[in-house]
Amino acid sequence: MFASFRRVRRLFLKELAINLGMPKMRAVLIFPPILQLVMFAYAVSLEVTNVRLGVFNMDAGVESSTFLQSFCVKPVFKETVGYRSAQELKDALERREIFAGLVIPNDFSARVLGSGEPAKVQLLLDGRRANASAILGGYVAQITQSYGIKAAIQAADGGSVPTGPIARRWFNPNLLSRTAFMPGLICLLTTTVGLMVSSFSISREREMGSFEQLLVSPASPSEIVVGKMAAAVFLATCSALLTTAIVIFGFKIPLQGSFALMLGSLVLYLTSIVSIGLMISSASTTQQQSMLGVFLFMPPAIILSGFASPIDNMPHWLSAATVVNPVRWEMAIMRGLFLRDASLEKIGLCLIPLAAVAAVSLSAAGYMFRKRME
């Protein structure tokens, strides 16, 4: 038992020395995760800002002008552009000179001040940006409702007007997209590092001509797999902790849950990811083939993780397939710990399938490596 541990430890130290001794591998471990984290944080946003709003105002009253002043809300609206006809407004929308158009009817002020039918406006949105259109439509509806409440209070001469429910946003009060997707981004960057380190380990041995030395070494195939896996998990965990520190201290996104629980889930998750990388490396002859295998695995794993779109929105047969995707479970764990301080019971519901995937993938990696050695 002690001799086996010594052999695994030596393989572990050998893998660390090889990976850290190569300048390109050191660069892969440090610079790409930091660069991608910064790029995603500042370049990717689900918020809608700096919108040019086109306006065709057919009403000459004061109320329409006051209503339009409500849209001078920055950073949502950059500027409002007036048009002389509805056709000009539509043409500008088609040419993408504006992102949204507002048509105010000629009886707007009369309806606001009167007690008849409620005043109505028409909002035209560019459906070529479906998600942004839905968000902007919510902004406009909120502004319109707020203006209608104020106008009703003024018209009621001190009377009480029901204002409807007051929204309280849990877990992300300011609705910052960065706060929502950064925990999941840690998971994706950790996945990339773990796969890159592990998928090259065996194919690199073949290209360097040292694979035969492994065959005649005292270490068994299981010990070789465990040694390579431990080194890859250690390096990927260090990279994940660096990324997490940048998110917490650099971008001021606090970790609401337990750090120990997060670290434990990362190690278990990386065990499954590194095992998948070792499977790819065992099936590959060159490092180029390993890279191709990583690219074949990554897109489906990310799409089926719930990072970009909720799993509940997927068809039943596709959402059922996500059960075997380890990225899905770690994504849920990271978001739960960062955003809402998820309890151990909730995290455990994700750790159980993650442990099962890790056990199966590690066993498959060992089997494929032994078959490759025969």
Contacts in CASP RR format, 6 or more apart in sequence:
PFRMAT RR
TARGET T0000
AUTHOR 0000-0000-0000
METHOD contacts of the structure
MODEL  1
MFASFRRVRRLFLKELAINLGMPKMRAVLIFPPILQLVMFAYAVSLEVTN
VRLGVFNMDAGVESSTFLQSFCVKPVFKETVGYRSAQELKDALERREIFA
GLVIPNDFSARVLGSGEPAKVQLLLDGRRANASAILGGYVAQITQSYGIK
AAIQAADGGSVPTGPIARRWFNPNLLSRTAFMPGLICLLTTTVGLMVSSF
SISREREMGSFEQLLVSPASPSEIVVGKMAAAVFLATCSALLTTAIVIFG
FKIPLQGSFALMLGSLVLYLTSIVSIGLMISSASTTQQQSMLGVFLFMPP
AIILSGFASPIDNMPHWLSAATVVNPVRWEMAIMRGLFLRDASLEKIGLC
LIPLAAVAAVSLSAAGYMFRKRME
4 220 0 8 1.000
4 223 0 8 1.000
7 218 0 8 1.000
7 219 0 8 1.000
7 223 0 8 1.000
8 219 0 8 1.000
8 223 0 8 1.000
8 226 0 8 1.000
8 227 0 8 1.000
8 230 0 8 1.000
11 219 0 8 1.000
11 223 0 8 1.000
11 224 0 8 1.000
11 226 0 8 1.000
11 227 0 8 1.000
11 228 0 8 1.000
11 231 0 8 1.000
12 227 0 8 1.000
12 230 0 8 1.000
12 231 0 8 1.000
12 234 0 8 1.000
15 201 0 8 1.000
15 227 0 8 1.000
15 228 0 8 1.000
15 230 0 8 1.000
15 231 0 8 1.000
15 232 0 8 1.000
16 231 0 8 1.000
16 234 0 8 1.000
16 235 0 8 1.000
18 25 0 8 1.000
18 204 0 8 1.000
19 25 0 8 1.000
19 26 0 8 1.000
19 29 0 8 1.000
19 197 0 8 1.000
19 231 0 8 1.000
19 235 0 8 1.000
20 26 0 8 1.000
20 235 0 8 1.000
25 197 0 8 1.000
28 193 0 8 1.000
28 196 0 8 1.000
28 197 0 8 1.000
29 193 0 8 1.000
29 197 0 8 1.000
29 235 0 8 1.000
29 238 0 8 1.000
29 239 0 8 1.000
30 239 0 8 1.000
30 242 0 8 1.000
32 192 0 8 1.000
32 193 0 8 1.000
33 189 0 8 1.000
33 192 0 8 1.000
33 193 0 8 1.000
33 239 0 8 1.000
33 242 0 8 1.000
33 243 0 8 1.000
34 242 0 8 1.000
34 243 0 8 1.000
34 246 0 8 1.000
36 185 0 8 1.000
36 189 0 8 1.000
37 182 0 8 1.000
37 185 0 8 1.000
37 189 0 8 1.000
37 243 0 8 1.000
37 246 0 8 1.000
37 247 0 8 1.000
40 181 0 8 1.000
40 182 0 8 1.000
40 185 0 8 1.000
41 178 0 8 1.000
41 182 0 8 1.000
41 185 0 8 1.000
41 251 0 8 1.000
44 177 0 8 1.000
44 181 0 8 1.000
45 177 0 8 1.000
45 178 0 8 1.000
46 131 0 8 1.000
46 135 0 8 1.000
46 177 0 8 1.000
46 180 0 8 1.000
46 181 0 8 1.000
47 135 0 8 1.000
47 175 0 8 1.000
47 176 0 8 1.000
47 177 0 8 1.000
48 76 0 8 1.000
48 132 0 8 1.000
48 135 0 8 1.000
48 136 0 8 1.000
48 139 0 8 1.000
49 75 0 8 1.000
49 76 0 8 1.000
49 78 0 8 1.000
50 75 0 8 1.000
50 78 0 8 1.000
51 76 0 8 1.000
51 77 0 8 1.000
51 78 0 8 1.000
51 99 0 8 1.000
51 100 0 8 1.000
51 136 0 8 1.000
52 78 0 8 1.000
52 79 0 8 1.000
52 80 0 8 1.000
52 81 0 8 1.000
52 97 0 8 1.000
52 98 0 8 1.000
52 99 0 8 1.000
53 71 0 8 1.000
53 77 0 8 1.000
53 79 0 8 1.000
53 80 0 8 1.000
53 81 0 8 1.000
53 98 0 8 1.000
53 99 0 8 1.000
53 100 0 8 1.000
53 101 0 8 1.000
53 102 0 8 1.000
54 80 0 8 1.000
54 81 0 8 1.000
54 82 0 8 1.000
54 83 0 8 1.000
54 89 0 8 1.000
54 92 0 8 1.000
54 93 0 8 1.000
54 98 0 8 1.000
54 100 0 8 1.000
54 101 0 8 1.000
54 102 0 8 1.000
55 68 0 8 1.000
55 80 0 8 1.000
55 81 0 8 1.000
55 82 0 8 1.000
55 83 0 8 1.000
55 89 0 8 1.000
55 101 0 8 1.000
55 102 0 8 1.000
55 104 0 8 1.000
56 82 0 8 1.000
56 83 0 8 1.000
56 84 0 8 1.000
56 85 0 8 1.000
56 86 0 8 1.000
56 88 0 8 1.000
56 89 0 8 1.000
56 101 0 8 1.000
56 102 0 8 1.000
56 103 0 8 1.000
56 104 0 8 1.000
57 64 0 8 1.000
57 68 0 8 1.000
57 82 0 8 1.000
57 104 0 8 1.000
58 103 0 8 1.000
58 104 0 8 1.000
58 105 0 8 1.000
58 106 0 8 1.000
58 108 0 8 1.000
59 104 0 8 1.000
59 105 0 8 1.000
59 106 0 8 1.000
59 107 0 8 1.000
59 108 0 8 1.000
59 109 0 8 1.000
60 106 0 8 1.000
60 109 0 8 1.000
61 108 0 8 1.000
61 109 0 8 1.000
62 109 0 8 1.000
63 108 0 8 1.000
63 109 0 8 1.000
63 112 0 8 1.000
63 113 0 8 1.000
63 119 0 8 1.000
63 151 0 8 1.000
64 104 0 8 1.000
64 108 0 8 1.000
64 109 0 8 1.000
66 147 0 8 1.000
67 104 0 8 1.000
67 108 0 8 1.000
67 112 0 8 1.000
67 121 0 8 1.000
67 147 0 8 1.000
68 80 0 8 1.000
68 102 0 8 1.000
68 104 0 8 1.000
70 143 0 8 1.000
70 146 0 8 1.000
70 147 0 8 1.000
71 77 0 8 1.000
71 80 0 8 1.000
71 102 0 8 1.000
71 140 0 8 1.000
71 143 0 8 1.000
72 80 0 8 1.000
73 143 0 8 1.000
76 136 0 8 1.000
76 139 0 8 1.000
81 92 0 8 1.000
81 97 0 8 1.000
81 98 0 8 1.000
83 89 0 8 1.000
83 92 0 8 1.000
86 103 0 8 1.000
89 98 0 8 1.000
89 101 0 8 1.000
89 103 0 8 1.000
89 124 0 8 1.000
90 124 0 8 1.000
92 98 0 8 1.000
93 99 0 8 1.000
93 100 0 8 1.000
93 101 0 8 1.000
93 124 0 8 1.000
93 126 0 8 1.000
96 126 0 8 1.000
99 125 0 8 1.000
99 126 0 8 1.000
99 129 0 8 1.000
99 132 0 8 1.000
99 136 0 8 1.000
100 123 0 8 1.000
100 124 0 8 1.000
100 125 0 8 1.000
100 126 0 8 1.000
100 133 0 8 1.000
100 136 0 8 1.000
100 137 0 8 1.000
100 140 0 8 1.000
101 123 0 8 1.000
101 124 0 8 1.000
101 125 0 8 1.000
102 121 0 8 1.000
102 122 0 8 1.000
102 123 0 8 1.000
102 124 0 8 1.000
102 140 0 8 1.000
103 121 0 8 1.000
103 122 0 8 1.000
103 123 0 8 1.000
103 124 0 8 1.000
104 121 0 8 1.000
105 119 0 8 1.000
105 120 0 8 1.000
105 121 0 8 1.000
105 122 0 8 1.000
107 119 0 8 1.000
108 119 0 8 1.000
108 121 0 8 1.000
111 117 0 8 1.000
111 118 0 8 1.000
111 119 0 8 1.000
111 120 0 8 1.000
112 119 0 8 1.000
112 148 0 8 1.000
112 151 0 8 1.000
112 155 0 8 1.000
113 155 0 8 1.000
114 155 0 8 1.000
115 155 0 8 1.000
119 148 0 8 1.000
121 144 0 8 1.000
123 137 0 8 1.000
123 140 0 8 1.000
125 133 0 8 1.000
125 136 0 8 1.000
125 137 0 8 1.000
126 133 0 8 1.000
127 133 0 8 1.000
149 161 0 8 1.000
149 163 0 8 1.000
152 161 0 8 1.000
153 159 0 8 1.000
153 161 0 8 1.000
169 175 0 8 1.000
170 340 0 8 1.000
171 339 0 8 1.000
171 340 0 8 1.000
172 179 0 8 1.000
172 180 0 8 1.000
172 339 0 8 1.000
178 251 0 8 1.000
178 253 0 8 1.000
179 253 0 8 1.000
179 339 0 8 1.000
180 339 0 8 1.000
181 307 0 8 1.000
182 247 0 8 1.000
182 251 0 8 1.000
182 253 0 8 1.000
182 338 0 8 1.000
183 247 0 8 1.000
183 253 0 8 1.000
183 334 0 8 1.000
183 335 0 8 1.000
183 336 0 8 1.000
183 337 0 8 1.000
183 338 0 8 1.000
183 339 0 8 1.000
184 307 0 8 1.000
184 331 0 8 1.000
184 334 0 8 1.000
184 335 0 8 1.000
185 247 0 8 1.000
186 240 0 8 1.000
186 243 0 8 1.000
186 244 0 8 1.000
186 247 0 8 1.000
186 334 0 8 1.000
187 269 0 8 1.000
187 305 0 8 1.000
187 307 0 8 1.000
187 327 0 8 1.000
187 330 0 8 1.000
187 331 0 8 1.000
187 334 0 8 1.000
188 302 0 8 1.000
188 305 0 8 1.000
188 307 0 8 1.000
188 327 0 8 1.000
189 239 0 8 1.000
189 240 0 8 1.000
189 243 0 8 1.000
190 236 0 8 1.000
190 239 0 8 1.000
190 240 0 8 1.000
190 243 0 8 1.000
190 266 0 8 1.000
190 269 0 8 1.000
190 270 0 8 1.000
190 273 0 8 1.000
190 330 0 8 1.000
191 273 0 8 1.000
191 298 0 8 1.000
191 301 0 8 1.000
191 327 0 8 1.000
192 298 0 8 1.000
193 235 0 8 1.000
193 236 0 8 1.000
193 239 0 8 1.000
193 240 0 8 1.000
194 232 0 8 1.000
194 233 0 8 1.000
194 235 0 8 1.000
194 236 0 8 1.000
194 239 0 8 1.000
194 270 0 8 1.000
194 273 0 8 1.000
194 274 0 8 1.000
194 277 0 8 1.000
195 273 0 8 1.000
195 274 0 8 1.000
195 276 0 8 1.000
195 277 0 8 1.000
195 280 0 8 1.000
195 294 0 8 1.000
195 297 0 8 1.000
195 298 0 8 1.000
196 294 0 8 1.000
197 231 0 8 1.000
197 232 0 8 1.000
197 235 0 8 1.000
197 236 0 8 1.000
197 274 0 8 1.000
198 228 0 8 1.000
198 229 0 8 1.000
198 232 0 8 1.000
198 273 0 8 1.000
198 274 0 8 1.000
198 275 0 8 1.000
198 276 0 8 1.000
198 277 0 8 1.000
198 278 0 8 1.000
198 280 0 8 1.000
198 281 0 8 1.000
199 277 0 8 1.000
199 278 0 8 1.000
199 280 0 8 1.000
199 281 0 8 1.000
199 284 0 8 1.000
199 290 0 8 1.000
199 291 0 8 1.000
199 293 0 8 1.000
199 294 0 8 1.000
200 281 0 8 1.000
200 287 0 8 1.000
200 290 0 8 1.000
201 228 0 8 1.000
201 231 0 8 1.000
201 232 0 8 1.000
201 278 0 8 1.000
201 281 0 8 1.000
202 211 0 8 1.000
202 228 0 8 1.000
202 278 0 8 1.000
202 281 0 8 1.000
202 282 0 8 1.000
202 284 0 8 1.000
202 369 0 8 1.000
202 372 0 8 1.000
203 281 0 8 1.000
203 284 0 8 1.000
203 285 0 8 1.000
203 286 0 8 1.000
203 287 0 8 1.000
203 289 0 8 1.000
203 290 0 8 1.000
204 287 0 8 1.000
205 211 0 8 1.000
205 214 0 8 1.000
206 285 0 8 1.000
206 286 0 8 1.000
207 286 0 8 1.000
207 287 0 8 1.000
214 224 0 8 1.000
214 373 0 8 1.000
215 373 0 8 1.000
217 224 0 8 1.000
221 366 0 8 1.000
221 369 0 8 1.000
221 370 0 8 1.000
221 373 0 8 1.000
222 366 0 8 1.000
222 370 0 8 1.000
224 369 0 8 1.000
225 278 0 8 1.000
225 362 0 8 1.000
225 365 0 8 1.000
225 366 0 8 1.000
225 369 0 8 1.000
228 278 0 8 1.000
229 271 0 8 1.000
229 274 0 8 1.000
229 275 0 8 1.000
229 278 0 8 1.000
229 362 0 8 1.000
229 365 0 8 1.000
232 270 0 8 1.000
232 274 0 8 1.000
232 278 0 8 1.000
233 267 0 8 1.000
233 270 0 8 1.000
233 271 0 8 1.000
233 274 0 8 1.000
236 270 0 8 1.000
236 273 0 8 1.000
236 274 0 8 1.000
237 263 0 8 1.000
237 266 0 8 1.000
237 267 0 8 1.000
237 270 0 8 1.000
240 266 0 8 1.000
240 270 0 8 1.000
241 263 0 8 1.000
244 255 0 8 1.000
244 262 0 8 1.000
247 253 0 8 1.000
248 254 0 8 1.000
248 255 0 8 1.000
253 338 0 8 1.000
254 338 0 8 1.000
255 262 0 8 1.000
255 337 0 8 1.000
255 338 0 8 1.000
256 336 0 8 1.000
256 337 0 8 1.000
256 338 0 8 1.000
256 339 0 8 1.000
256 340 0 8 1.000
256 341 0 8 1.000
257 336 0 8 1.000
257 337 0 8 1.000
257 338 0 8 1.000
257 341 0 8 1.000
257 342 0 8 1.000
258 337 0 8 1.000
258 344 0 8 1.000
261 337 0 8 1.000
261 344 0 8 1.000
261 347 0 8 1.000
262 333 0 8 1.000
262 334 0 8 1.000
262 337 0 8 1.000
265 330 0 8 1.000
265 333 0 8 1.000
265 334 0 8 1.000
265 337 0 8 1.000
265 347 0 8 1.000
265 350 0 8 1.000
265 351 0 8 1.000
265 354 0 8 1.000
266 330 0 8 1.000
268 351 0 8 1.000
268 354 0 8 1.000
268 355 0 8 1.000
268 358 0 8 1.000
269 326 0 8 1.000
269 329 0 8 1.000
269 330 0 8 1.000
269 333 0 8 1.000
269 354 0 8 1.000
269 358 0 8 1.000
271 358 0 8 1.000
271 362 0 8 1.000
272 326 0 8 1.000
272 354 0 8 1.000
272 357 0 8 1.000
272 358 0 8 1.000
272 361 0 8 1.000
272 362 0 8 1.000
273 326 0 8 1.000
275 358 0 8 1.000
275 361 0 8 1.000
275 362 0 8 1.000
275 364 0 8 1.000
275 365 0 8 1.000
276 297 0 8 1.000
276 326 0 8 1.000
276 361 0 8 1.000
276 365 0 8 1.000
277 290 0 8 1.000
277 294 0 8 1.000
277 365 0 8 1.000
278 365 0 8 1.000
278 366 0 8 1.000
278 368 0 8 1.000
278 369 0 8 1.000
279 361 0 8 1.000
279 364 0 8 1.000
279 365 0 8 1.000
279 368 0 8 1.000
280 290 0 8 1.000
280 293 0 8 1.000
280 294 0 8 1.000
280 297 0 8 1.000
281 290 0 8 1.000
282 365 0 8 1.000
282 366 0 8 1.000
282 368 0 8 1.000
282 369 0 8 1.000
282 371 0 8 1.000
282 372 0 8 1.000
283 289 0 8 1.000
283 368 0 8 1.000
283 372 0 8 1.000
284 290 0 8 1.000
284 293 0 8 1.000
300 325 0 8 1.000
301 325 0 8 1.000
301 326 0 8 1.000
301 327 0 8 1.000
302 308 0 8 1.000
302 327 0 8 1.000
304 311 0 8 1.000
304 314 0 8 1.000
304 318 0 8 1.000
304 321 0 8 1.000
304 322 0 8 1.000
304 325 0 8 1.000
304 327 0 8 1.000
304 328 0 8 1.000
305 322 0 8 1.000
305 325 0 8 1.000
305 327 0 8 1.000
305 328 0 8 1.000
305 331 0 8 1.000
306 322 0 8 1.000
306 328 0 8 1.000
306 331 0 8 1.000
307 327 0 8 1.000
307 331 0 8 1.000
311 319 0 8 1.000
311 322 0 8 1.000
311 328 0 8 1.000
312 319 0 8 1.000
314 322 0 8 1.000
322 328 0 8 1.000
323 353 0 8 1.000
324 357 0 8 1.000
325 357 0 8 1.000
326 354 0 8 1.000
326 357 0 8 1.000
326 358 0 8 1.000
326 361 0 8 1.000
329 350 0 8 1.000
329 351 0 8 1.000
329 353 0 8 1.000
329 354 0 8 1.000
329 357 0 8 1.000
330 350 0 8 1.000
330 354 0 8 1.000
332 350 0 8 1.000
333 342 0 8 1.000
333 347 0 8 1.000
333 350 0 8 1.000
333 351 0 8 1.000
333 354 0 8 1.000
336 342 0 8 1.000
336 346 0 8 1.000
336 347 0 8 1.000
337 347 0 8 1.000
END
